[in-house]
Amino acid sequence: MLSPQFLSQLKRHRLNPDRVSTAQHKGARKSTRHGSSLEFSDYQMYELGDDVRQIDWNVYARTEKVYVKRYLDEREVSISLYLDCTKSMKTEPVKWEKATELAASLAYMILSSDDRLSLHLVGAEAAPMKKKGMRDAKAILHSMENVQDTSDDNGSRTPFMRSLKGRQRSKSSVTVLITDALEPMKEITEALKWLSSRKEKVFFIQLLHEHEVSPPYTGDWKLKDSEKGEEIDVSFQNSIIDRYLGSLQLHNQAIERECKRYGFTYRTLISSQPVNEMVLKDLKMSGMVR
């Protein structure tokens, strides 16, 4: 699914959640708390109950004051990754392929960082995949290959955002959404409001097919709503395409505005892009990856 060279690059990167709360388990990320790692943080005045073994006698000799050393504690981050598996994501094979590759890339990066991952396939009849650390990094690639092979599956007609709210899940520090977000703005607004109540860092990744952002069609067509199954006759003229593009722009601007309202990070990607460019260029520029 992903080249060895790209996997090697992913190991050197990680998600970049600012000021997230960390879990109680040991991991590879620097916590705001202090503990017993080998990386020095700073000094603090000795107080009753502090570990006397951490007293810096060299500082005492210079200042005649008793200071103890403090070290950064390393804790894991709990991350929930939601992949939209509804019908609109599967109408174009390239779009579905890139969605699963993107999910696999982020999952591999998360596990390579020794973080805890909960991968949710929203719209598919599958239990969440719960993984931890590098030992599960290669296994997640195999699992995502199997997900990619289900591209012929019809998928769910329940909107992704509505399904998101109804899923049982544990508390996470970071939530990553991969979806085309082609559903009513009301559903998206309610889901983002619900996520904001959980006090999590949210990365909203909108993945669109190139024909969805630049329709190449001309003449008369019968269009079918992949989610609702409804059909409509459309004559593709310049005025119709302009109205569609204007509506899409307003829709995406509304999503971005809601994300900014709650302090979430939003990014639109196009399925014609190579997945390594998506992750190491676009998501890095948006601040989602470092």
RAMO-V80170 format. One record per pair of residues at least 24 apart in sequence whose C-alpha atoms are under 10 Angstrom apart, sorted by sequence separation. I is the first residue (numbers start at 1). J is the second residue. D is the distance in Angstrom with one decimal. If there is no record, write none. Layout:
# RAMO-V80170
i={I I}
j={J J}
d={D D}
This chain:
# RAMO-V80170
i={43 44 45 107 109 110 111 112 113 159 161 162 163 181 182 217 42 43 44 81 108 109 111 112 159 161 162 165 166 173 174 175 176 177 178 179 180 181 182 216 42 43 44 81 108 111 112 121 124 161 162 165 172 173 174 175 176 177 178 179 180 181 182 215 42 43 80 110 111 160 161 164 165 171 172 173 174 175 176 177 178 179 180 181 214 215 41 42 43 79 108 109 159 160 161 162 163 171 172 173 174 175 176 177 178 179 180 40 41 42 81 107 108 111 124 159 161 162 165 171 172 173 174 175 176 177 178 179 180 215 40 41 42 107 108 124 125 161 164 165 182 214 215 39 40 41 79 107 108 123 124 125 160 161 164 213 214 38 39 40 41 78 79 105 108 123 124 180 212 213 37 38 39 40 77 104 107 108 122 123 212 36 37 38 39 104 107 122 123 35 36 37 38 39 85 86 105 123 213 34 35 36 37 38 77 78 79 80 81 82 83 84 85 86 87 104 105 122 123 212 213 33 34 35 36 37 76 77 78 79 80 81 82 83 84 85 86 87 103 104 107 122 123 33 34 35 36 76 77 78 79 80 81 82 83 84 85 86 103 104 122 33 34 35 75 76 77 78 79 80 81 82 83 84 85 104 105 122 128 32 33 34 35 75 76 77 78 79 80 81 82 83 84 85 101 104 122 123 128 31 32 33 81 83 100 103 104 122 123 128 30 31 32 33 102 122 29 30 31 32 101 104 121 29 30 31 100 101 120 183 28 29 30 31 100 122 182 27 28 29 30 31 82 100 206 26 27 28 29 30 81 100 101 120 26 27 28 29 80 81 97 100 25 26 27 28 80 99 100 120 206 24 25 26 27 80 97 98 23 24 25 26 96 97 118 204 22 23 24 25 96 97 118 204 22 23 24 25 96 21 22 23 78 96 97 118 21 22 23 93 96 117 204 21 22 76 116 203 20 21 76 117 118 119 120 122 202 213 20 90 93 212 92 93 210 211 17 90 91 202 203 204 205 206 207 208 209 210 211 90 91 201 202 203 204 205 206 207 208 209 210 211 15 17 85 89 90 200 201 202 203 204 205 206 207 208 209 210 90 91 192 196 199 200 201 202 203 204 205 206 207 208 209 210 15 87 90 91 200 201 202 203 204 205 206 207 208 209 85 87 90 189 193 196 197 85 87 88 89 182 185 188 189 192 193 196 86 87 88 184 185 188 192 195 196 85 86 87 88 159 183 193 196 85 86 87 88 157 158 159 182 185 189 192 193 195 85 86 87 106 156 157 158 181 182 185 188 189 192 84 85 86 87 88 155 156 157 181 84 85 86 87 88 154 155 157 192 86 87 103 154 185 85 86 103 181 84 85 103 84 102 83 84 86 82 100 205 84 99 84 99 203 83 99 82 203 205 28 29 203 204 28 29 95 203 27 28 29 202 27 28 181 26 27 180 26 27 80 175 176 177 179 180 25 80 89 178 180 15 25 80 81 88 89 178 14 23 78 79 80 88 89 13 22 23 78 79 80 81 82 83 84 85 86 88 89 14 15 78 79 80 81 82 83 84 85 86 88 10 14 15 77 78 79 80 81 82 83 84 88 1 10 13 14 77 78 79 80 81 82 83 84 10 11 12 13 14 76 77 78 79 80 81 82 84 7 10 11 14 15 1 2 6 10 11 13 14 1 2 9 10 11 12 13 14 15 7 8 11 12 14 2 7 10 11 1 2 10 102 1 7 27 28 102 27 99 99 98 99 98 96 98 95 96 176 95 96 95 94 95 92 93 94 92 89 91 89 92 89 79 81 79 80 81 82 83 11 79 84 7 91 90 88 89 87 88 89 2 87 88 1 86 87 88 1 86 87 87 1 2 1 1 23 22 23 21 22 20 21 22 20 21 19 20 17 18 17 16 17 15 15 102 105 105 98 99 102 103 98 101 102 105 106 97 98 101 102 105 95 96 98 100 101 95 98 99 102 94 95 98 102 21 93 94 97 20 21 92 20 21 98 109 20 19 17 18 106 17 16 17 17 16 15 17 10 13 9 13 15 16 6 7 10 15 18 6 10 14 17 18 9 13 16 17 15 16 17 2 3 15 16 17 2 6 14 15 16 14 15 13 14 13 12 10}
j={67 68 69 131 133 134 135 136 137 183 185 186 187 205 206 241 67 68 69 106 133 134 136 137 184 186 187 190 191 198 199 200 201 202 203 204 205 206 207 241 68 69 70 107 134 137 138 147 150 187 188 191 198 199 200 201 202 203 204 205 206 207 208 241 69 70 107 137 138 187 188 191 192 198 199 200 201 202 203 204 205 206 207 208 241 242 69 70 71 107 136 137 187 188 189 190 191 199 200 201 202 203 204 205 206 207 208 69 70 71 110 136 137 140 153 188 190 191 194 200 201 202 203 204 205 206 207 208 209 244 70 71 72 137 138 154 155 191 194 195 212 244 245 70 71 72 110 138 139 154 155 156 191 192 195 244 245 70 71 72 73 110 111 137 140 155 156 212 244 245 70 71 72 73 110 137 140 141 155 156 245 70 71 72 73 138 141 156 157 70 71 72 73 74 120 121 140 158 248 70 71 72 73 74 113 114 115 116 117 118 119 120 121 122 123 140 141 158 159 248 249 70 71 72 73 74 113 114 115 116 117 118 119 120 121 122 123 124 140 141 144 159 160 71 72 73 74 114 115 116 117 118 119 120 121 122 123 124 141 142 160 72 73 74 114 115 116 117 118 119 120 121 122 123 124 143 144 161 167 72 73 74 75 115 116 117 118 119 120 121 122 123 124 125 141 144 162 163 168 72 73 74 122 124 141 144 145 163 164 169 72 73 74 75 144 164 72 73 74 75 144 147 164 73 74 75 144 145 164 227 73 74 75 76 145 167 227 73 74 75 76 77 128 146 252 73 74 75 76 77 128 147 148 167 74 75 76 77 128 129 145 148 74 75 76 77 129 148 149 169 255 74 75 76 77 130 147 148 74 75 76 77 147 148 169 255 74 75 76 77 148 149 170 256 75 76 77 78 149 75 76 77 132 150 151 172 76 77 78 148 151 172 259 77 78 132 172 259 77 78 133 174 175 176 177 179 259 270 78 148 151 270 151 152 269 270 77 150 151 262 263 264 265 266 267 268 269 270 271 151 152 262 263 264 265 266 267 268 269 270 271 272 77 79 147 151 152 262 263 264 265 266 267 268 269 270 271 272 153 154 255 259 262 263 264 265 266 267 268 269 270 271 272 273 79 151 154 155 264 265 266 267 268 269 270 271 272 273 150 152 155 254 258 261 262 151 153 154 155 248 251 254 255 258 259 262 153 154 155 251 252 255 259 262 263 153 154 155 156 227 251 261 264 154 155 156 157 226 227 228 251 254 258 261 262 264 155 156 157 176 226 227 228 251 252 255 258 259 262 155 156 157 158 159 226 227 228 252 156 157 158 159 160 226 227 229 264 159 160 176 227 258 159 160 177 255 159 160 178 160 178 160 161 163 160 178 283 163 178 164 179 283 164 180 164 286 288 112 113 287 288 113 114 180 288 113 114 115 288 114 115 268 114 115 268 115 116 169 264 265 266 268 269 115 170 179 268 270 106 116 171 172 179 180 269 106 115 170 171 172 180 181 106 115 116 171 172 173 174 175 176 177 178 179 181 182 108 109 172 173 174 175 176 177 178 179 180 182 105 109 110 172 173 174 175 176 177 178 179 183 97 106 109 110 173 174 175 176 177 178 179 180 107 108 109 110 111 173 174 175 176 177 178 179 181 105 108 109 112 113 100 101 105 109 110 112 113 101 102 109 110 111 112 113 114 115 108 109 112 113 115 104 109 112 113 104 105 113 205 105 112 132 133 207 133 206 207 207 208 208 207 209 207 208 288 208 209 209 209 210 208 209 210 209 207 209 208 211 209 200 202 201 202 203 204 205 134 202 207 138 226 226 225 226 225 226 227 141 226 227 141 226 227 228 142 227 228 229 144 145 145 148 172 172 173 172 173 172 173 174 173 174 173 174 173 174 174 174 175 174 176 271 275 276 270 271 274 275 271 274 275 278 279 271 272 275 276 279 270 271 273 275 276 271 274 275 278 271 272 275 279 199 271 272 275 199 200 271 200 201 278 289 201 201 200 201 289 201 201 202 203 203 203 265 276 279 276 280 283 284 275 276 279 284 287 276 280 284 287 288 280 284 287 288 287 288 289 275 276 288 289 290 276 280 288 289 290 289 290 289 290 290 290 289}
d={6.1 5.6 9.1 9.2 9.9 8.8 8.0 8.6 9.6 6.7 9.8 10.0 9.9 8.9 9.1 9.0 9.8 5.6 6.8 8.4 9.3 9.2 6.8 6.2 8.7 9.6 6.3 8.8 9.9 9.3 9.3 6.8 8.5 7.7 8.7 8.1 8.1 6.2 9.8 9.4 8.7 4.8 7.3 7.6 8.2 5.3 9.3 8.7 9.5 5.9 8.0 6.3 8.6 8.1 5.6 6.2 5.8 6.2 6.7 6.5 4.9 8.0 8.9 7.3 6.2 5.8 9.6 8.3 9.1 8.7 5.8 7.3 9.4 7.8 9.1 5.3 4.7 4.8 4.7 5.0 5.0 5.2 4.8 8.6 8.7 10.0 7.6 5.4 9.0 9.3 8.4 7.9 7.8 8.8 8.9 8.4 9.3 9.5 6.8 6.3 5.8 6.3 6.2 5.7 6.1 5.8 5.5 7.4 5.4 7.1 9.8 9.7 5.1 8.9 8.8 9.4 8.2 6.9 7.3 8.5 8.8 8.8 7.8 8.4 7.4 8.0 6.8 8.3 8.6 9.2 6.3 4.8 8.9 7.5 7.3 9.3 8.8 5.7 9.7 8.3 9.9 9.8 8.8 8.8 4.5 5.6 7.8 9.8 9.1 9.6 6.1 8.9 9.5 8.5 9.5 9.3 7.8 9.8 5.6 6.3 9.3 9.3 9.8 9.9 6.9 5.8 6.7 9.8 9.6 7.1 9.3 6.6 5.8 9.7 9.0 9.4 7.1 7.3 9.2 4.7 8.8 8.0 5.9 7.6 8.3 9.8 8.3 8.4 7.7 7.1 5.8 5.9 8.7 9.5 9.5 9.2 9.5 7.2 7.9 6.3 5.5 7.0 5.5 9.8 9.2 10.0 7.4 8.5 7.3 8.5 7.7 8.7 6.1 7.1 8.2 7.0 8.2 9.5 8.3 8.9 9.2 9.7 5.5 5.7 6.0 6.7 8.5 8.4 6.2 6.1 5.9 6.2 6.1 6.2 6.5 5.4 4.9 9.9 9.8 5.9 9.4 9.4 6.9 8.8 4.8 4.3 8.4 6.7 5.2 4.7 5.1 4.7 4.8 4.8 5.1 5.3 4.8 7.4 9.5 9.1 6.6 6.7 4.8 7.7 9.3 4.9 6.2 6.2 6.3 6.0 6.1 6.1 5.9 6.6 6.0 8.7 9.7 9.1 9.8 7.4 6.0 8.5 9.9 8.5 6.8 8.6 7.9 8.5 7.4 8.6 6.5 8.6 8.7 9.7 8.9 6.0 9.9 7.3 9.5 6.6 7.5 8.5 10.0 9.6 9.7 7.9 8.5 6.8 9.2 8.9 6.3 5.5 9.0 9.2 10.0 7.0 9.5 6.1 5.6 9.4 7.7 10.0 9.9 8.3 4.8 5.9 6.5 8.5 9.2 8.8 9.3 5.2 6.5 8.5 7.9 8.6 9.6 9.1 5.6 5.5 8.5 9.4 9.4 9.8 9.0 8.4 5.5 6.2 5.9 9.8 9.6 7.3 8.3 9.0 5.9 4.2 6.1 7.4 9.5 9.7 9.5 6.0 8.6 4.5 3.9 8.7 9.9 8.8 9.8 9.3 9.7 9.5 5.8 5.7 7.5 9.2 9.6 9.3 9.7 6.5 6.0 9.4 9.9 6.3 8.7 9.1 8.9 6.1 7.5 8.8 7.4 9.0 8.9 9.0 5.9 5.8 9.2 9.8 9.9 9.4 6.0 5.9 9.3 9.7 8.2 8.9 9.6 5.2 6.8 9.6 7.0 9.2 7.8 7.6 7.3 9.5 9.2 8.9 8.0 9.1 9.3 9.8 9.5 9.6 9.7 9.8 8.5 8.4 9.7 10.0 7.1 9.1 9.3 9.0 9.5 9.5 9.0 9.4 8.8 9.0 9.7 7.2 8.3 7.6 8.6 7.5 8.7 5.9 9.6 6.2 9.2 9.3 8.0 6.1 6.0 6.0 6.1 5.9 6.3 5.7 6.4 9.8 9.8 9.9 9.4 9.3 7.7 9.9 7.8 5.1 4.9 4.7 5.1 4.6 4.8 5.0 5.1 6.5 8.1 9.0 9.3 9.5 9.5 9.7 6.5 6.4 6.1 6.4 6.0 6.0 5.7 6.0 7.1 9.4 9.4 9.6 7.7 10.0 9.0 8.3 8.6 8.1 8.5 7.2 8.5 6.6 9.0 9.8 9.7 9.9 7.7 9.0 8.7 9.6 9.5 9.2 8.4 9.4 8.7 8.9 7.1 9.6 7.8 7.5 9.4 6.2 9.5 5.9 8.5 8.9 9.3 7.5 7.4 9.0 8.6 9.3 7.8 4.8 9.2 7.6 9.4 9.6 8.7 9.2 4.7 6.0 8.7 8.0 7.4 9.6 8.7 7.7 6.9 9.7 7.8 9.8 6.1 4.8 6.5 9.1 9.9 4.8 8.8 9.2 9.3 7.6 8.9 9.1 7.9 9.5 7.3 6.3 9.1 9.6 9.8 7.7 6.5 8.6 9.6 9.8 7.4 9.3 9.9 9.3 9.0 8.7 8.9 7.3 9.8 9.4 9.8 10.0 10.0 6.6 9.4 8.6 9.2 7.9 7.4 6.1 8.3 9.0 8.9 9.8 9.5 9.3 8.8 9.6 7.2 9.3 8.0 9.7 10.0 9.4 8.1 9.8 9.8 9.6 7.9 9.6 9.6 6.3 8.4 9.3 6.9 8.0 5.9 8.3 9.5 5.7 7.4 10.0 8.9 6.4 8.8 9.2 8.9 8.7 9.8 9.6 9.6 9.7 9.2 9.5 8.8 7.5 9.9 9.8 8.1 9.5 8.8 10.0 9.4 6.8 10.0 8.4 9.6 9.4 9.0 6.3 7.8 9.5 9.8 10.0 9.3 8.0 5.5 8.1 8.4 7.6 8.5 7.8 9.4 9.0 9.4 9.3 9.5 7.6 5.0 6.0 6.3 5.9 6.1 6.4 6.0 8.3 9.7 7.8 7.4 5.8 6.9 7.9 5.3 4.8 4.8 4.7 5.0 5.0 5.0 9.5 9.5 8.3 6.7 6.3 6.3 6.6 5.9 6.2 6.2 6.2 6.5 7.7 10.0 8.0 8.3 8.9 9.2 9.8 7.7 8.9 7.6 8.6 7.9 8.3 8.9 7.8 7.4 6.0 8.1 8.7 9.2 7.4 8.8 5.4 8.9 8.8 6.3 6.9 9.7 9.2 9.1 9.0 8.6 8.0 9.9 9.9 7.9 9.8 5.7 8.6 9.6 8.4 8.3 7.9 7.2 8.5 7.7 9.5 10.0 9.4 9.7 9.9 9.6 9.6 8.5 9.8 7.2 8.6 9.4 9.9 9.5 9.6 7.7 9.9 9.6 7.0 9.3 5.7 7.8 8.9 9.9 9.7 9.9 7.5 8.8 9.8 8.6 9.6 9.1 9.7 10.0 9.5 9.5 9.4 9.9 9.9 9.6 9.8 9.9 9.7 7.3 9.0 8.3 9.0 9.5 5.4 9.7 8.2 5.8 6.2 7.3 9.0 5.9 9.9 8.4 7.6 9.4 10.0 8.5 9.9 6.7 9.4 8.8 9.1 8.2 9.0 6.9 9.6 6.0 9.9 5.9 9.2 9.6 7.5 8.2 9.7 6.9 9.5 9.7 9.1 9.8 9.9 8.1 8.4 9.1 7.9 9.6 9.9 5.9 9.7 6.1 9.9 7.9 8.5 8.3 6.8 8.6 7.8 8.3 8.5 8.5 9.9 9.4 5.2 8.1 9.0 7.9 6.6 8.1 6.7 7.6 9.7 9.9 7.8 10.0 9.4 8.7 9.6 7.6 9.6 9.7 9.5 7.0 8.7 9.5 7.8 9.3 6.5 9.8 8.6 9.0 9.9 9.7 10.0 9.0 9.6 9.1 8.5 9.3 9.0 9.3 9.5 8.7 9.0 9.4 6.7 8.3 9.7 8.7 9.4 8.6 9.4 6.7 7.2 8.6 5.3 8.5 8.8 9.6 5.8 5.1 9.5 9.0 9.5 8.6 4.5 5.7 5.7 6.3 6.8 5.7 5.6 8.8 10.0}
